[in-house]
């Protein structure tokens, strides 16, 4: 549609906002679609009360009661499910180390390592991971984790299709991350680990419709001697991502898309220089993400757009909820030249349901954090 405007102050978005005014972005398709910018005398978060299901939510996953090794579901719909999981160190001191394997026949499994490190045995070879690694295990590939230290995963399960690289348009194939930086499975290294540590796996738990079926074998299921193709597990570490940015004006979250899937995207926010133009907005803009429910997991650093947050917290901002930086963050913009936060965002087209177990760790007054004190 042709762009049209009325009133004053119709300039480049996120720039030259008049003193004492606020910009609100209203856009479709999660920043990928039609968009307008409104200049208002007050922030769109000026509410005095919110009653109903569009209240935002903040959860402290540090306070969750975990059963080690279990996927604790957090959010879900028919396209995506999000879990948190803690795992103990794998003890390889036995004469024979028989380790269990998992095969997810429900969907694609994307692990994000919030804390810890280790390796993954797969039919395609060994993958290494550490804090800050994504581990992408395509549907129905069995795999076994060996944890070098206590490890926490955020698990993002795509129920209706493969994870794929985002469209990069005119910035080209190497933008944000170069596919050459994917960690690829090493078959020889896996067989060497099996031999040196006497590791074997003769049982596979297969997840289908959230019910487990147990398969047992006489010999190790990791017996591949060769393979070729473009369907295999891989890793991607945050250190190998190069955030796209403009030194002059704030870019939308869509510029930080790491993986796309059917019905949702996964974005990674990383440390970067703050915009340098004197009249540029230097904090995330107020917006209505009209078509997407937005989940944000705070991994590390100083979360400069929010108050009273720490790592291992998670927020849910439903579609239709206007939001943006907290008042103190907005007032303090310009005092920093660099962001040092790392966060993972999942934007879902279909509304997300909250698992009942999360209620125990919700900070119920989170919606009040935008109100001026």
C-alpha positions as CSV (number, residue, x, y, z in Angstrom):
1,X,0.0,0.0,0.0
2,X,1.2,3.5,-0.7
3,X,2.6,5.3,2.3
4,X,0.6,8.3,3.5
5,X,1.0,10.7,6.4
6,X,-0.7,13.4,8.4
7,X,0.3,15.9,11.0
8,X,3.8,16.9,12.0
9,X,7.1,15.2,12.6
10,X,6.9,12.6,9.8
11,X,10.5,11.6,9.5
12,X,12.7,8.5,9.3
13,X,11.4,5.9,11.8
14,X,13.2,5.8,15.2
15,X,14.9,9.1,14.5
16,X,14.3,12.8,15.2
17,X,11.4,12.1,17.6
18,X,10.3,15.5,19.0
19,X,11.4,16.4,22.5
20,X,8.8,15.3,25.0
21,X,7.1,12.9,22.5
22,X,7.1,9.2,21.9
23,X,7.1,7.0,18.8
24,X,4.9,3.9,18.6
25,X,5.4,1.4,15.8
26,X,2.4,-0.5,14.6
27,X,3.3,-3.3,12.2
28,X,2.1,-6.6,10.8
29,X,3.9,-10.0,10.4
30,X,6.3,-9.3,13.2
31,X,8.2,-6.4,11.6
32,X,8.2,-8.1,8.2
33,X,5.0,-6.5,6.9
34,X,3.2,-3.1,6.5
35,X,4.2,-0.6,9.3
36,X,3.3,2.8,10.5
37,X,4.9,5.1,13.1
38,X,2.8,7.3,15.3
39,X,4.1,10.3,17.3
40,X,2.3,10.7,20.6
41,X,2.7,13.0,23.6
42,X,2.8,10.0,26.0
43,X,4.2,6.5,25.7
44,X,1.8,3.8,24.7
45,X,2.5,2.0,28.0
46,X,0.8,4.8,30.0
47,X,-1.9,2.4,31.4
48,X,-3.1,2.7,35.0
49,X,-4.5,-0.9,35.1
50,X,-4.8,-4.0,33.0
51,X,-7.5,-6.6,33.5
52,X,-7.7,-9.6,31.3
53,X,-5.5,-12.1,29.3
54,X,-3.3,-9.5,27.6
55,X,-1.4,-8.7,30.7
56,X,2.3,-9.4,30.1
57,X,4.1,-12.1,32.1
58,X,7.5,-12.4,33.7
59,X,8.8,-15.8,34.9
60,X,11.9,-16.5,37.0
61,X,13.2,-19.9,35.8
62,X,15.8,-19.8,38.6
63,X,13.0,-20.6,41.0
64,X,11.6,-23.6,39.1
65,X,11.7,-27.0,40.7
66,X,13.3,-29.2,38.2
67,X,13.4,-33.0,37.8
68,X,16.8,-33.5,36.3
69,X,16.8,-34.6,32.7
70,X,13.0,-33.9,32.2
71,X,11.8,-31.4,29.7
72,X,9.6,-29.0,31.6
73,X,7.2,-27.4,29.2
74,X,6.8,-23.6,29.4
75,X,4.7,-22.5,26.4
76,X,3.1,-24.3,23.5
77,X,0.7,-24.2,20.5
78,X,0.3,-26.4,17.5
79,X,3.4,-25.0,15.8
80,X,5.9,-24.7,18.6
81,X,6.6,-25.9,22.2
82,X,9.2,-24.3,24.5
83,X,10.8,-26.2,27.4
84,X,13.5,-25.8,30.0
85,X,15.7,-28.7,31.2
86,X,18.5,-29.2,33.7
87,X,20.9,-32.1,33.3
88,X,23.6,-33.6,35.6
89,X,27.2,-34.4,34.7
90,X,27.5,-37.7,32.8
91,X,29.5,-40.2,34.8
92,X,31.8,-42.1,32.4
93,X,33.8,-43.9,35.2
94,X,32.1,-47.2,34.7
95,X,33.6,-50.2,32.9
96,X,30.8,-50.0,30.3
97,X,28.8,-46.8,29.8
98,X,25.4,-47.6,28.5
99,X,23.7,-44.3,27.7
100,X,20.1,-43.7,26.7
101,X,19.2,-42.2,23.3
102,X,16.3,-39.9,22.4
103,X,14.5,-39.7,19.0
104,X,11.9,-36.9,18.6
105,X,9.3,-38.0,16.1
106,X,7.0,-35.1,17.0
107,X,9.2,-32.4,15.5
108,X,12.6,-30.6,15.1
109,X,14.5,-30.1,18.3
110,X,16.5,-26.9,18.8
111,X,18.4,-26.8,22.0
112,X,19.9,-23.5,23.3
113,X,22.6,-24.1,26.0
114,X,22.1,-21.5,28.7
115,X,24.7,-23.1,31.0
116,X,27.1,-26.0,30.7
117,X,28.9,-27.9,28.0
118,X,29.4,-31.3,26.5
119,X,29.1,-33.4,23.4
120,X,26.2,-35.0,21.5
121,X,26.4,-38.5,19.9
122,X,24.3,-38.7,16.7
123,X,24.0,-41.1,13.8
124,X,26.0,-38.6,11.8
125,X,28.9,-38.1,14.2
126,X,29.9,-36.1,17.3
127,X,28.9,-32.5,18.0
128,X,30.4,-30.3,20.6
129,X,28.5,-27.6,22.5
130,X,29.1,-25.0,25.2
131,X,27.2,-22.2,26.9
132,X,25.7,-20.1,24.1
133,X,25.4,-22.9,21.6
134,X,22.4,-23.8,19.5
135,X,22.1,-27.5,18.7
136,X,19.7,-28.3,15.9
137,X,18.6,-31.9,15.8
138,X,16.2,-32.6,12.9
139,X,13.1,-34.7,13.4
140,X,13.5,-38.4,14.2
141,X,17.3,-38.4,14.5
142,X,18.4,-40.2,17.6
143,X,21.0,-38.5,19.8
144,X,22.7,-38.9,23.2
145,X,24.1,-36.1,25.3
146,X,27.3,-36.5,27.3
147,X,27.4,-33.6,29.8
148,X,30.8,-32.3,31.0
149,X,29.1,-30.1,33.6
150,X,25.7,-29.4,34.9
151,X,23.8,-28.0,31.9
152,X,20.6,-26.1,31.3
153,X,18.8,-26.1,27.9
154,X,16.0,-24.0,26.6
155,X,14.4,-26.3,24.1
156,X,12.4,-25.0,21.1
157,X,10.4,-27.7,19.3
158,X,9.1,-27.0,15.8
159,X,6.0,-29.2,15.3
160,X,5.2,-28.5,11.7
161,X,8.4,-28.2,9.7
162,X,12.2,-27.9,9.5
163,X,14.2,-25.0,10.9
164,X,15.6,-23.0,8.0
165,X,18.0,-20.0,7.6
166,X,16.2,-16.6,7.4
167,X,15.8,-14.8,4.2
168,X,18.7,-12.3,4.0
169,X,17.7,-10.3,0.9
170,X,20.1,-7.7,-0.3
171,X,22.6,-8.3,2.6
172,X,23.6,-11.6,1.1
173,X,24.2,-15.2,2.3
174,X,26.8,-14.4,4.9
175,X,24.8,-11.8,6.9
176,X,24.3,-12.3,10.7
177,X,26.1,-15.6,10.4
178,X,28.0,-17.5,7.7
179,X,26.7,-21.0,7.2
180,X,30.3,-22.1,7.2
181,X,30.3,-21.4,11.0
182,X,27.9,-24.3,11.6
183,X,29.5,-27.0,13.8
184,X,29.2,-30.2,11.8
185,X,29.1,-33.8,13.1
186,X,32.4,-35.7,13.2
187,X,31.9,-39.4,12.6
188,X,35.5,-40.4,13.4
189,X,35.6,-38.4,16.7
190,X,32.4,-40.1,17.8
191,X,33.7,-43.6,17.2
192,X,36.9,-42.6,19.0
193,X,34.9,-41.4,22.1
194,X,32.9,-44.7,22.0
195,X,36.2,-46.7,22.1
196,X,38.1,-44.6,24.6
197,X,35.2,-44.1,27.1
198,X,33.6,-47.5,26.4
199,X,30.4,-45.7,25.5
200,X,27.5,-47.6,24.0
201,X,23.8,-47.1,23.5
202,X,21.3,-49.9,23.0
203,X,18.0,-48.3,23.8
204,X,16.2,-45.4,22.1
205,X,13.2,-43.6,23.6
206,X,11.1,-42.3,20.7
207,X,8.8,-39.4,21.5
208,X,5.6,-39.4,19.3
209,X,2.4,-37.4,20.3
210,X,4.2,-36.8,23.6
211,X,4.2,-40.5,24.5
212,X,7.4,-42.5,24.7
213,X,8.0,-45.8,22.9
214,X,11.1,-47.8,24.0
215,X,13.3,-49.6,21.3
216,X,15.9,-52.0,22.5
217,X,18.9,-53.4,20.4
218,X,21.6,-56.0,20.8
219,X,24.4,-53.6,19.6
220,X,25.1,-49.9,19.7
221,X,22.7,-47.7,17.7
222,X,25.6,-45.3,16.7
223,X,27.1,-47.6,14.1
224,X,27.2,-45.4,11.0
225,X,30.4,-45.8,8.9
226,X,29.6,-43.1,6.3
227,X,27.0,-40.7,5.1
228,X,26.2,-37.9,2.7
229,X,23.4,-35.4,2.2
230,X,21.9,-32.1,3.5
231,X,19.8,-33.5,6.4
232,X,22.0,-33.6,9.5
233,X,22.3,-32.1,13.0
234,X,24.6,-29.1,13.5
235,X,25.5,-26.4,16.1
236,X,25.7,-22.6,15.9
237,X,27.4,-20.6,18.7
238,X,26.5,-17.0,19.5
239,X,30.2,-16.0,19.1
240,X,29.9,-16.9,15.4
241,X,27.0,-14.4,14.9
242,X,27.6,-10.9,13.7
243,X,24.7,-8.7,14.6
244,X,23.3,-6.7,11.7
245,X,23.0,-3.0,12.6
246,X,22.9,0.5,11.4
247,X,25.3,2.9,13.1
248,X,22.7,5.7,12.6
249,X,19.2,4.2,13.4
250,X,17.7,1.3,15.4
251,X,16.9,-1.8,13.4
252,X,13.8,-3.9,14.1
253,X,14.1,-7.3,15.8
254,X,13.5,-9.1,12.5
255,X,17.1,-8.1,11.6
256,X,18.3,-10.5,14.3
257,X,16.4,-13.6,13.1
258,X,18.5,-16.7,13.6
259,X,16.1,-19.5,12.4
260,X,12.7,-19.4,10.7
261,X,10.1,-22.2,11.0
262,X,6.5,-22.7,10.1
263,X,4.5,-20.3,12.3
264,X,7.4,-18.8,14.3
265,X,10.9,-17.4,14.2
266,X,13.8,-17.6,16.6
267,X,15.9,-14.4,17.1
268,X,19.2,-13.8,19.0
269,X,20.0,-10.4,20.4
270,X,23.7,-9.9,21.0
271,X,26.1,-7.2,22.2
272,X,26.5,-4.3,19.7
273,X,27.4,-0.6,19.5
274,X,24.5,1.7,20.2
275,X,23.3,4.1,17.4
276,X,25.5,7.2,17.2
277,X,23.3,9.8,15.5
278,X,22.4,12.4,18.2
279,X,18.7,12.3,17.3
280,X,18.4,8.5,17.0
281,X,16.3,6.4,19.4
282,X,18.9,4.4,21.4
283,X,16.6,1.9,23.1
284,X,14.1,-0.6,21.6
285,X,11.1,1.3,20.3
286,X,7.5,1.2,21.6
287,X,5.5,-1.1,19.4
288,X,2.6,-3.4,19.0
289,X,3.7,-6.7,17.6
290,X,0.2,-7.2,16.2
291,X,0.4,-10.6,14.7
292,X,2.9,-12.4,17.0
293,X,3.1,-13.6,20.6
294,X,6.6,-12.7,21.8
295,X,8.6,-14.8,24.3
296,X,12.0,-13.5,25.4
297,X,14.6,-15.5,27.3
298,X,17.3,-13.5,29.1
299,X,20.5,-15.4,28.7
300,X,23.3,-13.0,29.9
301,X,24.4,-9.5,30.4
302,X,22.8,-6.2,31.4
303,X,19.2,-6.0,29.9
304,X,19.2,-2.3,29.3
305,X,15.5,-1.9,28.2
306,X,14.1,-3.5,31.4
307,X,14.3,-3.0,35.2
308,X,15.0,-5.7,37.8
309,X,15.8,-8.5,35.4
310,X,18.5,-11.2,35.7
311,X,19.7,-14.1,33.5
312,X,17.3,-17.1,33.3
313,X,14.2,-15.0,33.3
314,X,11.6,-15.2,30.6
315,X,8.8,-12.9,29.5
316,X,5.6,-13.4,27.4
317,X,4.1,-10.4,25.6
318,X,0.9,-11.4,23.9
319,X,-0.1,-10.0,20.5
320,X,-2.1,-6.9,21.0
321,X,-0.1,-5.7,24.0
322,X,1.8,-2.4,23.4
323,X,5.2,-2.5,24.9
324,X,8.7,-1.0,24.8
325,X,11.4,0.2,27.2
326,X,10.7,0.8,30.8
327,X,10.5,4.5,31.8
328,X,13.9,4.6,33.5
329,X,15.6,2.9,30.5
330,X,13.9,5.4,28.1
331,X,15.0,8.4,30.3
332,X,18.6,7.1,30.5
333,X,19.1,6.4,26.8
334,X,22.3,8.0,25.5
335,X,24.3,7.2,28.6
336,X,25.7,3.9,27.1
337,X,27.6,3.4,23.9
338,X,27.3,-0.4,23.8
339,X,24.8,-3.1,24.8
340,X,26.1,-6.2,26.5
341,X,22.9,-8.3,26.6
342,X,22.3,-11.7,25.1
343,X,18.7,-12.9,24.7
344,X,16.7,-15.4,22.7
345,X,13.3,-14.4,21.3
346,X,10.6,-16.7,19.9
347,X,7.8,-14.9,18.0
348,X,4.8,-17.1,17.3
349,X,1.9,-16.4,14.9
350,X,-0.5,-18.6,16.8
351,X,-1.3,-17.6,20.4
352,X,0.9,-19.4,23.0
353,X,-0.6,-21.3,25.9
354,X,1.2,-21.1,29.2
355,X,1.9,-24.4,31.0
356,X,0.3,-24.5,34.4
357,X,3.6,-25.3,36.0
358,X,4.9,-21.8,35.2
359,X,2.4,-20.1,37.5
360,X,4.5,-21.0,40.5
361,X,7.4,-18.8,39.3
362,X,5.6,-15.8,37.8
363,X,6.2,-12.3,39.1
364,X,2.6,-11.2,38.9
365,X,3.2,-7.5,39.1
366,X,5.3,-7.3,36.0
367,X,2.7,-5.3,34.1
368,X,3.2,-2.5,36.6
369,X,6.9,-2.1,35.7
370,X,6.1,0.3,32.9
371,X,4.2,2.6,35.3
372,X,6.0,5.8,36.4
373,X,7.0,5.5,40.0
